[in-house]
Amino acid sequence: MYREFYGLTERPFNLTPDTSFLYPSRAHREVLTHLLYGINSRCGFILVTGEVGAGKTTLCRALLSQLDEKTKVAFVLNSFLTEFELLRAINQDFGLPTSGRTKMDLLNDLNKFLLEENRLGNNVVIIVDEAQNLSFGVLEQIRMLSNLETEKEKLLQIVLVGQPELRARLVSQRLRQLSQRITVRYHLTPLSREDVRNYIYYRLKVAGSRGDIVLTWSALDEIYYLSAGVPRLINGLCDRALMVGYVKGARRITRAMVCRAASEATGRRNPISGWRAFFSKRISLPRVAMALLLTVPFAAVAVLALSQAAVHSYDQQATEHLAMARPDGTPRLTPPVGPVRIETEQPEPETPKETVEPPAETTPAPESTSSIVEAIRNDDAGSALGSPLGSVRATEPLRTDFAKPDLEFAPPAGNYTAATIAEASYTSIVEPLVQLLLHWKVDAAEAARIRSEWLGRTDIDIDQIAAACRIGGARITCSFDELLALNLPAVLEIKQSGSEPGYVTLFLTAADTATIYMKTKRAVVPLESLRELYAGAAVFVTSDDFVNKTRLSSESGLSLDVRKLQDYLKTLKYFDGNSTGWYTDDTRAAVRGFQVDSKLTPTGEADAETKLRLYALAPSDGIPRLRR
């Protein structure tokens, strides 16, 4: 009804869990990071709790948009279920048969599904919302589901989302086994006063507001105190307040309008309580003056008494210290006691603020990282910067202690011409790529598996091969000089007599030679011959799976890859903000600056080539280089 009046495209304060309106407060960013970490690291059990209306369901829906296609999810919304009904609901979400008549039938179908998904390299997740309603028997059934595992890892990740009562139930003696298995826990706290202000204007902006809807400072304070920072209560108050403003024909929302909205929503005439009521219109000015006259003298007497006590205490301590000194005046082992000072702080007069303009940007506040995220950042493994990046994708840390390649059998430079190199090149990229993986010390058995799986195929997927080895990979087009500037080993596409390219692996370069792999052997060839043959594209692998074809932009949402991008930019002095994982405007500006300096198209979005160049330029020890 009021959308046309305010010029909005939709209602900004609906009570439905719409992820497009999810405000990225510090708490919401942290809990989403916890969820992504726990799922991708296959931690088993994850617990998220929060007050009613704190935004738990919205976060669960936002989580679903962050998971890739290799993560299969069952989302259980109805928690008033029996053990049999829960298993049937889970199987139904996974597309499994639900005709089994016993729990054992359903469990057998689920176990077969989990083993098959594990064989395919997929992750399986069950999210149970409103889990505080689950009976003890159902919670015990969920614990038994976690027993579906291999010798090395969990086949199933379970996320329990519920109200604070769930935490109280889990500490009971009956559920101690389940509680011990929960490895990731987070309690979602209400919004702070500043977050409430940003939250309101953020939702207005998403709904199409151009900044002409203004809430006074007193209105924002009233919303904060009445809602206690709970998003659902904020939505209800703001929706009613906008309706009151519409009826009055006003785009400036005042405290009186918020109070009117609260009274309509709660049925109470005056929702103000506590010390705030002291300053409401019901208190007359003479009473306020009388209270001040009675309070000030007592406060002055108390301050004077405290000051005299402090001076006496200091004199006494100084006397004791002098008594402990040696005859020459130097102190004994006990150090002197410092003076005790009582400082009274005089409040500065406040300038009354009647209105507050919408914030220019709703950039999230600096992130206060939790212990688990700190554990990721402090993990020395997987660092491609010399500063920890961590990886939640791998179930084991990435290695950076790469040894120097064994080149003892490399023959001296021969009379290799461009024609003989082209003749000895491979017609398929698979074998040169396997040699590149071995050069990066990928496990020989894994490299052999990739050779047998991909040899003879034409649909070579670099991302899929790199992900199987828990590393990064990308194919980019660049000039030969740009290739050398990256200073990373690569598989080169080279020109052949036919229309299809050939492939060789480039390991090392010197002043005028290059060490390559072709036709089952390494050879040292003239660098200029290789330059002449180069077809303009190359495939690289990296120790960090951050380097892949996924383009990072403002549409990425909260992402650990975005946080890694910010870390790389910070290391190269292009970014000085906080690594929040959100693709903010200053992140976009930093990417554009790096692209300009690297002579790339300055789109402000991090594509595969941009990420590879960041990785190649960042200082790091122990990774293979073309020049040593």
C-alpha positions in Angstrom: 0.0 0.0 0.0 2.7 2.5 0.9 5.3 1.4 -1.7 4.2 3.9 -4.3 4.2 6.7 -1.8 7.8 6.0 -0.7 9.0 5.1 -4.2 9.9 1.5 -3.3 9.9 -1.5 -5.6 9.0 -3.9 -2.8 8.2 -4.0 0.9 11.6 -3.6 2.7 10.5 -5.2 6.1 8.7 -8.4 5.2 8.9 -11.1 7.8 9.8 -13.8 5.3 13.4 -15.2 5.1 14.4 -13.4 1.9 18.2 -13.8 1.4 18.4 -10.7 -0.9 17.7 -8.6 2.3 20.3 -10.4 4.4 22.3 -7.6 6.1 26.0 -8.7 6.6 26.5 -7.8 10.2 29.6 -9.1 12.0 27.7 -11.9 13.7 26.0 -13.0 10.5 29.3 -13.0 8.6 30.9 -15.0 11.3 28.2 -17.7 11.5 28.2 -18.1 7.8 31.9 -18.5 7.8 31.6 -21.1 10.5 29.1 -23.0 8.5 31.1 -23.0 5.3 34.3 -24.0 7.2 32.5 -26.9 9.1 30.9 -28.3 5.9 33.9 -28.0 3.6 36.2 -29.4 6.2 33.8 -32.3 6.9 33.7 -31.6 10.7 30.6 -33.8 11.2 28.3 -31.9 13.6 27.7 -28.2 13.5 25.5 -26.3 16.0 24.1 -22.8 15.4 21.7 -21.2 17.9 20.1 -17.8 18.3 17.1 -16.1 19.8 13.7 -16.2 18.1 13.8 -13.9 15.0 17.6 -13.5 15.0 17.7 -14.6 11.3 18.8 -18.3 11.6 16.5 -19.5 8.8 17.6 -16.7 6.5 21.2 -17.6 7.1 20.5 -21.3 6.3 19.0 -20.2 2.9 22.0 -18.0 2.3 24.3 -20.9 3.1 22.6 -23.0 0.3 23.5 -20.4 -2.2 27.2 -20.6 -1.2 27.5 -24.3 -1.6 28.6 -25.7 -5.0 27.0 -28.4 -7.1 29.2 -31.1 -5.5 27.5 -30.6 -2.1 24.2 -32.4 -1.8 21.8 -30.9 0.8 18.7 -32.1 2.6 16.9 -29.2 4.4 14.5 -30.4 7.2 12.2 -27.5 8.1 9.6 -29.5 10.1 11.2 -30.7 13.4 8.0 -32.2 14.9 8.9 -35.6 13.5 9.3 -39.2 14.7 12.5 -41.1 14.0 11.0 -42.9 11.1 9.5 -39.7 9.6 12.9 -37.9 9.9 14.7 -40.6 7.9 11.9 -40.6 5.3 12.1 -36.7 5.0 15.9 -36.9 4.6 15.7 -39.6 1.9 13.0 -37.7 0.1 15.1 -34.5 -0.1 18.0 -36.6 -1.5 15.7 -38.1 -4.1 16.0 -41.6 -2.6 13.2 -44.2 -2.3 10.9 -43.6 0.7 8.8 -46.8 0.4 10.8 -48.7 3.0 8.7 -49.9 5.9 11.3 -49.9 8.6 14.1 -47.6 9.7 16.6 -50.2 8.6 15.3 -50.1 5.0 15.6 -46.3 5.0 19.1 -46.4 6.6 20.4 -48.9 4.0 19.2 -46.7 1.1 20.8 -43.7 2.7 24.1 -45.5 3.4 24.3 -46.7 -0.3 23.7 -43.1 -1.4 26.4 -41.7 0.9 29.0 -44.2 -0.2 28.3 -43.5 -3.9 28.5 -39.7 -3.3 31.8 -40.2 -1.5 33.2 -42.2 -4.4 32.2 -39.3 -6.7 34.0 -36.8 -4.4 30.8 -35.1 -3.3 29.9 -33.8 0.1 26.5 -34.6 1.8 24.9 -32.2 4.3 21.7 -32.4 6.4 20.4 -29.1 7.8 17.7 -29.4 10.5 16.0 -26.1 11.4 14.1 -25.5 14.6 16.1 -28.4 16.1 15.0 -27.4 19.7 11.7 -29.2 19.0 13.3 -32.6 18.3 12.6 -35.3 20.9 15.4 -37.1 22.7 14.8 -40.2 20.5 15.1 -38.2 17.3 18.3 -36.5 18.5 19.8 -39.9 19.3 18.8 -41.1 15.8 20.6 -38.1 14.3 23.7 -39.0 16.4 23.6 -42.5 15.0 23.5 -41.1 11.5 27.0 -39.6 12.2 28.3 -43.2 12.5 28.0 -43.5 8.7 31.7 -42.9 7.9 34.8 -44.3 6.3 38.1 -44.9 8.1 39.3 -41.5 7.1 36.3 -39.1 7.0 32.7 -38.5 7.7 30.2 -39.4 5.0 27.6 -37.0 6.4 27.7 -33.4 7.7 24.8 -32.5 10.1 23.9 -28.9 10.9 21.6 -28.3 13.8 19.9 -24.9 13.9 17.7 -23.9 16.9 16.9 -21.6 19.7 18.9 -21.3 22.9 16.9 -24.1 24.5 18.7 -26.5 22.2 22.0 -25.7 23.9 20.5 -26.3 27.3 19.2 -29.7 26.1 22.6 -30.8 24.7 24.3 -30.4 28.1 21.9 -32.9 29.6 23.3 -36.3 30.6 21.1 -38.1 28.1 22.7 -36.3 25.1 26.3 -36.1 26.2 27.4 -38.4 23.4 25.8 -36.1 20.8 27.2 -33.0 22.5 30.8 -34.4 22.4 30.5 -34.9 18.6 29.7 -31.2 17.9 33.0 -29.7 16.7 31.7 -26.3 15.5 29.4 -24.1 17.6 28.1 -20.6 17.2 25.5 -18.5 19.0 24.0 -15.7 16.9 23.7 -12.6 18.9 21.3 -9.7 18.4 22.3 -6.6 16.4 24.1 -3.7 18.0 22.8 -0.2 18.1 25.0 0.8 15.1 24.0 -2.4 13.2 20.3 -1.7 13.8 20.7 1.7 12.1 22.7 0.2 9.2 20.2 -2.8 9.0 17.2 -0.5 8.5 18.9 1.6 5.8 20.3 -1.4 4.1 16.9 -3.0 3.6 15.5 0.3 2.5 18.2 0.6 -0.2 17.6 -3.0 -1.4 13.9 -2.2 -1.6 14.6 0.7 -4.0 14.9 3.7 -1.6 16.9 6.6 -3.0 17.6 8.0 0.4 14.5 10.2 0.8 13.2 8.1 3.7 14.8 9.4 6.9 14.5 8.2 10.5 15.4 10.6 13.3 18.0 9.6 15.9 15.3 9.3 18.6 13.3 7.0 16.3 16.3 4.7 15.7 17.0 4.6 19.4 13.4 3.7 20.1 13.5 0.9 17.6 16.7 -0.4 19.1 15.4 -0.5 22.7 12.0 -1.9 21.7 13.4 -4.6 19.5 16.5 -5.4 21.6 18.3 -5.8 18.2 16.2 -8.8 17.0 15.7 -8.5 13.2 12.2 -9.9 13.2 11.0 -7.3 15.8 12.8 -4.6 13.9 11.0 -5.5 10.7 7.6 -5.5 12.4 8.2 -2.1 14.0 9.6 -0.5 10.8 6.8 -1.8 8.6 4.2 -0.3 11.0 6.2 2.9 11.3 6.3 3.3 7.5 2.5 2.8 7.4 2.0 5.5 10.1 4.2 7.8 8.0 2.2 7.0 4.9 -1.0 7.8 6.7 0.5 11.2 7.8 2.0 11.8 4.4 5.5 12.1 5.9 8.8 10.6 4.7 10.5 11.5 7.9 9.9 8.9 10.5 10.0 10.2 14.1 10.0 8.6 17.5 6.3 9.4 18.0 5.5 7.4 14.8 7.6 4.5 16.1 5.8 4.6 19.5 2.5 4.7 17.6 3.6 1.7 15.6 4.6 -0.2 18.7 1.3 0.5 20.5 -0.6 -0.8 17.4 1.6 -3.9 17.2 1.5 -4.7 21.0 -1.8 -3.2 22.1 0.0 -1.2 24.8 -0.7 2.5 25.0 2.9 3.4 26.0 5.6 0.8 25.3 8.3 2.9 27.0 9.6 1.5 30.3 12.4 1.8 32.7 14.7 4.8 32.9 13.6 6.1 29.5 10.2 6.8 30.9 11.8 9.2 33.4 12.5 11.5 30.4 9.1 11.0 28.7 6.6 13.8 28.6 4.8 12.5 31.7 7.6 13.8 34.0 7.1 17.5 34.7 10.0 20.0 34.6 9.8 20.8 38.4 10.2 17.2 39.3 13.3 16.9 37.0 14.8 20.1 38.6 14.1 18.8 42.1 15.8 15.5 41.4 18.9 17.2 40.0 19.1 19.5 43.1 19.0 16.6 45.4 21.5 14.5 43.4 24.3 17.0 42.8 25.2 17.8 46.4 25.4 14.1 47.3 27.6 13.4 44.3 30.0 16.2 45.2 30.4 14.9 48.8 31.0 11.4 47.5 33.7 12.6 45.0 35.5 14.6 47.8 35.5 11.7 50.1 36.9 9.4 47.5 39.7 11.9 46.6 40.8 12.3 50.2 40.8 8.5 50.7 43.0 8.2 47.6 45.5 10.8 48.8 45.7 9.0 52.2 46.2 5.7 50.6 49.0 7.0 48.4 50.8 8.7 51.3 50.6 5.5 53.3 52.0 3.4 50.5 54.9 5.8 49.8 55.8 5.7 53.5 55.9 1.9 53.5 58.0 1.9 50.4 60.6 4.3 51.9 60.7 2.1 55.0 61.6 -0.9 52.7 64.5 1.0 51.0 68.1 0.1 51.7 70.3 2.6 53.6 71.7 3.9 50.4 68.2 4.7 49.1 68.0 1.9 46.5 64.8 -0.2 46.7 64.8 -3.7 48.0 63.4 -6.7 46.1 59.8 -5.5 46.4 59.0 -2.8 43.8 57.3 0.4 44.9 53.6 0.6 44.9 52.3 3.0 42.3 50.0 5.9 43.3 46.2 5.3 43.3 44.4 8.0 41.4 40.8 8.6 41.3 39.8 10.5 38.2 36.3 11.9 37.8 35.1 12.1 34.2 33.0 15.1 33.4 30.5 14.3 30.6 30.7 16.5 27.6 27.6 18.4 26.6 25.8 16.6 23.8 24.5 18.4 20.8 21.0 17.2 20.2 20.6 15.2 16.9 17.2 15.4 15.4 17.7 13.5 12.2 20.2 11.1 10.7 20.8 10.8 7.0 21.0 7.3 5.5 24.6 6.0 5.5 26.4 6.5 2.3 27.5 2.9 2.2 26.5 -0.1 4.3 30.0 -1.5 4.4 30.2 -4.2 7.1 32.1 -3.3 10.3 35.6 -4.7 10.7 35.4 -8.3 11.4 36.1 -9.7 14.8 37.4 -13.1 13.9 36.3 -16.1 16.0 38.7 -18.8 17.2 37.8 -21.2 14.3 38.5 -18.6 11.6 41.7 -17.7 13.4 42.6 -21.4 13.2 42.2 -21.2 9.5 44.3 -18.1 9.1 47.0 -19.3 11.4 47.3 -22.6 9.6 50.9 -22.5 8.1 49.9 -25.1 5.5 48.5 -23.8 2.2 50.1 -20.4 2.4 51.0 -18.9 -0.9 51.8 -15.5 0.4 54.2 -16.1 3.2 51.1 -15.1 5.4 48.5 -17.8 6.2 45.6 -18.1 3.9 44.2 -21.6 4.8 41.8 -23.6 2.7 38.4 -24.9 3.8 38.0 -26.9 0.6 40.7 -29.5 1.3 40.3 -32.1 4.0 44.1 -32.1 4.4 46.3 -29.0 4.3 47.9 -28.0 1.0 51.7 -28.4 0.8 54.1 -25.6 0.0 57.3 -27.5 0.9 57.9 -28.4 -2.7 61.3 -29.8 -3.3 63.4 -28.7 -6.3 62.7 -30.9 -9.4 65.1 -33.7 -10.2 66.8 -32.6 -13.4 70.0 -34.8 -13.3 68.9 -36.7 -16.4 68.3 -33.5 -18.4 70.6 -33.7 -21.4 72.7 -30.8 -22.5 71.2 -28.4 -25.1 71.0 -30.2 -28.5 70.3 -29.0 -32.0 66.6 -28.8 -31.4 64.8 -26.6 -34.0 61.2 -25.5 -33.9 60.3 -28.3 -36.4 61.8 -31.1 -34.3 60.2 -29.7 -31.1 56.8 -29.6 -32.8 57.3 -33.1 -34.1 58.1 -34.5 -30.6 55.2 -32.7 -28.9 52.1 -34.4 -27.5 48.8 -34.3 -29.4 46.9 -34.6 -26.0 47.4 -32.3 -23.0 47.0 -35.2 -20.5 50.6 -36.5 -20.3 52.3 -33.0 -20.2 49.8 -32.1 -17.5 50.6 -35.2 -15.5 54.3 -34.3 -15.7 53.4 -30.8 -14.5 51.5 -32.3 -11.5 54.5 -34.5 -10.6 56.7 -31.5 -10.8 54.5 -29.9 -8.1 55.0 -33.1 -6.1 51.4 -34.3 -6.5 51.2 -37.9 -5.2 52.3 -40.4 -8.0 49.3 -42.6 -7.5 46.9 -39.6 -7.9 48.8 -38.6 -11.0 48.6 -42.1 -12.4 44.8 -42.2 -11.7 44.4 -38.9 -13.6 46.4 -40.3 -16.6 44.2 -43.4 -16.8 40.9 -41.4 -16.3 41.5 -38.6 -18.8 43.8 -40.1 -21.5 42.0 -40.4 -24.8 39.3 -37.9 -23.8 38.7 -34.6 -25.5 36.6 -32.9 -22.8 39.6 -32.1 -20.5 38.5 -30.1 -17.4 41.5 -28.4 -15.8 39.4 -27.3 -12.8 38.2 -30.8 -12.1 41.7 -32.3 -12.4 43.1 -29.6 -10.1 40.3 -30.1 -7.5 40.9 -33.9 -7.4 44.5 -33.1 -6.4 43.4 -30.4 -4.0 45.3 -27.7 -5.8 44.5 -24.8 -8.1 44.6 -24.6 -11.9 43.8 -22.3 -14.8 44.2 -22.0 -18.6 45.0 -18.5 -19.7 45.9 -16.7 -22.9 49.0 -14.5 -22.8 52.1 -13.6 -24.8 55.3 -15.5 -24.4 56.9 -12.6 -22.5 53.9 -12.5 -20.1 54.3 -16.2 -19.7 57.9 -15.8 -18.7 57.0 -12.9 -16.3 54.6 -15.2 -14.4 57.7 -17.3 -13.6 55.7 -20.5 -13.1 56.0 -23.9 -14.8 53.3 -24.5 -17.3 51.9 -26.7 -20.1 52.3 -24.8 -23.4 50.1 -25.0 -26.4 52.4 -25.0 -29.5 51.8 -24.8 -33.2 51.8 -27.9 -35.2 51.3 -28.7 -38.9 47.6 -29.5 -38.4 44.9 -27.3 -37.0 45.1 -28.8 -33.5 47.9 -27.6 -31.1 50.6 -29.7 -29.6 51.6 -29.7 -26.0 54.9 -29.6 -24.0 55.7 -29.0 -20.4 57.9 -26.1 -19.6 59.9 -26.6 -16.3 62.9 -24.1 -16.3 64.3 -21.3 -18.3 67.8 -19.8 -18.5 69.3 -16.9 -20.5 68.7 -18.6 -23.9 67.5 -22.1 -23.1 64.4 -23.9 -21.7 64.0 -27.3 -20.1 60.8 -29.0 -21.5 59.1 -32.4 -21.5 58.3 -33.9 -24.8 57.9 -37.5 -26.1 58.8 -39.3 -22.8 61.9 -37.2 -22.0 63.2 -33.9 -20.8 65.3 -31.8 -23.1 67.0 -28.5 -23.1 66.0 -26.5 -26.1 66.7 -23.0 -27.5 64.3 -20.5 -25.9 63.7 -18.7 -29.2 62.6 -21.9 -30.8 60.0 -22.3 -28.1 59.0 -18.7 -28.5 58.5 -19.3 -32.3 56.2 -22.3 -31.6 54.2 -20.9 -28.8 50.5 -20.7 -29.7 49.4 -18.1 -27.2 47.8 -20.2 -24.4 49.2 -22.1 -21.4 47.9 -24.2 -18.4 49.2 -23.5 -14.9 48.7 -25.3 -11.6 49.2 -23.7 -8.2 49.4 -24.8 -4.5 46.2 -22.7 -3.7 42.8 -23.8 -5.1 41.9 -20.1 -5.0 43.2 -20.0 -8.6 40.3 -21.4 -10.7 38.0 -20.2 -13.4 35.3 -18.9 -11.0 35.0 -15.1 -11.4 34.9 -13.2 -8.2 32.7 -10.0 -8.1 30.2 -8.2 -6.0 27.8 -11.0 -6.8 29.9 -13.6 -5.0 28.4 -13.0 -1.6 30.4 -14.0 1.5 33.2 -16.2 0.2 36.5 -17.5 1.5 37.9 -17.1 -2.0 37.1 -13.4 -1.7 38.9 -13.3 1.6 41.9 -14.9 0.0 41.7 -12.3 -2.8 41.8 -9.5 -0.3 44.8 -11.2 1.5 46.7 -11.3 -1.8 45.9 -7.7 -2.7 46.9 -6.7 0.8 50.3 -8.4 0.5 50.9 -6.7 -2.8 49.9 -3.3 -1.2 46.8 -2.7 -3.3 44.3 -3.2 -0.5 44.5 -1.9 3.1 41.0 -2.8 4.4 39.9 -5.8 6.4 39.7 -9.2 4.8 36.0 -9.7 5.4 35.2 -12.1 2.6 32.7 -9.7 1.1 33.4 -8.1 -2.3 33.2 -4.5 -1.2 33.7 -1.4 -3.3 37.3 -0.9 -2.0 38.0 -4.5 -3.0 36.7 -3.8 -6.5 38.9 -0.7 -6.7 42.0 -2.6 -5.5 41.4 -5.3 -8.2 41.0 -2.6 -10.8 44.2 -0.9 -9.7 46.1 -4.3 -9.9 44.7 -5.0 -13.4 45.7 -1.6 -14.7 49.3 -2.1 -13.4 49.3 -5.6 -14.9 48.0 -4.4 -18.3 44.8 -6.4 -17.9 41.3 -5.2 -18.8 40.3 -3.2 -15.7 36.9 -4.8 -15.1 37.3 -4.7 -11.3 36.3 -8.4 -11.2 38.8 -11.1 -10.4 38.9 -13.7 -13.3 41.2 -16.6 -13.6 44.1 -14.6 -15.2 43.9 -11.9 -12.5 44.0 -14.5 -9.7 46.9 -16.3 -11.3 48.9 -13.1 -11.6 48.2 -12.3 -8.0 49.4 -15.7 -7.0 52.5 -15.5 -9.2 53.6 -12.1 -7.9 53.0 -12.7 -4.2 56.2 -13.5 -2.4 56.3 -17.2 -1.4 59.0 -19.8 -0.7 59.1 -23.4 -1.8 57.0 -23.4 -5.0 58.5 -24.3 -8.4 59.7 -21.3 -10.5 60.9 -21.0 -14.1 63.9 -19.1 -13.0 65.7 -19.9 -9.7 
